[in-house]
């Protein structure tokens, strides 16, 4: 085994020992993206619901004035 093999060739061994049980960077990025996507959807739905409610209140107010 050459020096380069010893420096680079132990990635799999290192991954199974040193980083065992830890979340990978790509797994974390995927989890964060998913969370942000869901949060945006919830926020948009809340804003649309509030806009509908405001418009409905306005319609009720204008009906009462006639």
Secondary structure, DSSP 8 states (H G I E B T S, - for coil): --HHHHHHTTHHHHHHHTTTT---HHHHHHHHHHHHHHHHHHHHHHHHHHHHHHHHHHHHHHHHH-
